[in-house]
Amino acid sequence: MLFGTKLCFRIEYFLTAFFPSILILLLKIGDSKKMFFWIMLIISVISVISVFFIKKELKSRQSNSKYSSTNIVINFDVQQKRLKHGYVIQVQNNSKVNPGFIPFATSILFPSIIVDNNNIYASLIIMLFFFIILMFNNEVFPNILLLAFGVNLLVTSDGYKIFYFSKDKDILTGTKIINSIGNTSSLSMTYIITNQEYDGKELKNIDDD
């Protein structure tokens, strides 16, 4: 889902997304005399720290106009909008907020719980596979840890993944400018919502001639 974003951002997102699984494995190991216990503990601490780096990057992108999309805006109004020379993301078209937690729990958290203490490597192999997937595709990965720290993910029906902060929920109205988190590739569809209303003259109701 983070195609086109910085490598460090993708790694940080992976660590925070899989923090629950890492924590479960840490608790299952339990023995502080084992080297593996300390490795997982260090990874757990890094995962929590990564939350603050992600929030810092998102805030930096949100406040910097050089990352603003020049031809894509997001519309929260009931009335659909259109741009003469651009694209309007219509939130009312079956968009979802923080989707995918149940499938994620059944495919990642549940195996971490039921795995035998002597076969913990099976869970690590599963996480490795998901790490590779996260690095190179656009699948949505829910992130409980980010949600707990006030970072939400809006997934639209046309495939855009758009972050916003819980404290900014009041700005989810009208037609807003969005800033890119990735590169300029058309495959990079990850953005963050700004508090800037789009006031271009090209924006019209979709039913208008």
N, C-alpha and C positions, 0 to 999 in steps of 0.2 A: 504493500500500500504506500510505501515511501519511495517509490521509484523516482530517481532524479534528485533526491535529497542528499545531503552530505553523509559520508560514510559514518562519521562519528555520531551523527544524529540517529542514524538507523541502528547502530549498536546500542546507544543509550535507550532507544525505544524498545529494543528487544529485551534488554536487561530489566526494564521496568515492567514490560508486559508479562514476563515470565517470573517476576518476583514471587508471586504466590507459590508457584511450583518449586522454586529454589528454596523458599522458606519451609515448605512441607518436607522436602528432602533433608534439609538441615535438621529439622525436628526428628525425622525418622532415624537419622544417623545417631544423634544424641550423645555419642561418646566423644568428649573433647580431646581424648588421647589420640584419636585418629587424625591423620594429616588431612584426609578428605573433608572432615568436619570443618577445619579451619579454612580450607579453600572455599567451601560453600559459604562460610560466614563472611569472608572477605567479599565474595561476589554479591552477597546480600546487601552489605554496606554500600558497595559501589552502585548497586541498583537504586537504593534510596537516594544517594547523592545525585545520580543521573537525572532524577526528577527535576531538580533545581536547574541543571544545565539545559534540559529541554524547555522548561518554562522561560529561562533567560533567552534562549534562541527564539522562541515563539514571540515573546514580547519585543525583541529586537526587530524581528520581521514585521510585526504588526505596526510598529511605530515608524518604520522607514519607508517612505513613499517610493523609493527606487525599486522596491519589490512589488509595487502595485500593478495589477493586471490592467493592461490598456484596452482590452477588448472582451473581458469577461467580468460580469457583476453577478450578485446574488440577490434574488427577489424574495422577500418574506411576505409580501402582500397577498391577499386572497386573489386579487386581480392579477392575472399573468401579464408580464411585460415582454417587450422585444426591443432589440437594438438594430438599427439599420446596418451598422458595420461592427457587429460583435455578437456575443452570445450571453444570454441571461439564464442563470441556473434557477430553476423554479422549485423552491423548497416545498411547495404544496403538492408536488407530484411524488407522493410516496417516499419522502425522505425519512431517514431513521437516525435517531440520536443514540450514540454508544451501542451499536448493534453487535451481535455475535457472542455475547457472554455465555449463553447456554451451550452452544457448540464448542466453544473454547474450553469450558469447564469439563465437558464430557471427553474431549480429546486430549487434554493436557493435565488438568488438575486431578481428575478421577484416577488416571493411571498412576500419577505420583503418589496417591493415597494408598492404592491397593498393592503397589509393587512390593515385593519381598525385600526386607532389609539387606539381604545378601545379593540382590539383583538390581541395585540402584542404577547401575550403568545402563539398563534398558531405558529408564526415564531420560538419562542424559543423551542417549542416542536419538530419542524422539525430539528432544529440545534442539539438538544439532540440526536435524532435518528441518524443523520449523525456522531455525535461524537462517538457513540457506534460502528457504522460501521467502522470508521477510526481506532479505537482502536484494532479491532479484525479481520480485513481482509486485503486483498491485492488489493483492488480497488484503482484506481488512483484518487487522489484529486488535481485538479489544484490549484495553489497558486499565485494569482495576486501580492500579497504583496512581496513575495520572488522574483518573476520575476522583480519587480520594483527595487529591491536591488541587482540585478545581479546574482540571483541563478536560473538556468534552470534545467528542468527535461527531460531526454531522456528516452522514453519508447520503448522498443524493441518488436518485434513480438513474441518473446519467453517469454515475461513476466517480464523481468528485468527492474527495475526502477533505473536509473543512473543519479545522480546529477553532474552538472559541473557549474563552474563560467563563466559568460559572458566574463570576462577579459582573460580567459584561452581558448577562442575559437580557438586559433592558434594551440593548442595541439591536436585538434580533427583530427589527421592524423595517419596513420600507425596502429600499433597494440599496445595498451596501457595496462598497469597494472591497475587494479581497486582495490580499498580498500573497505572493507565491512563497512556498517554503523550499521548493525544488528549483531545478534549472529551467531553461526556456523550452525544453522539449514538450511536444504535444502529449507525450505519455506521462509527463509529470503533472499529476492532477491533485496535488496536495497544497492546500491554502490555509490561511487564517483570516478570519473576519476582522475588519477594521471598524471603527466607529464613524467612518466617513460616509455620508450619504452621497450616492451618485446623482448628480444633478445635470447630466448631459442632456442636450436638447434632442438627441437621437432616441432617447428612451420614451417609448409609447406603450399604451395598453395594447395587448395583442389583438384585441377585437377592433381597434381603430384602423381605418383605411390608411 
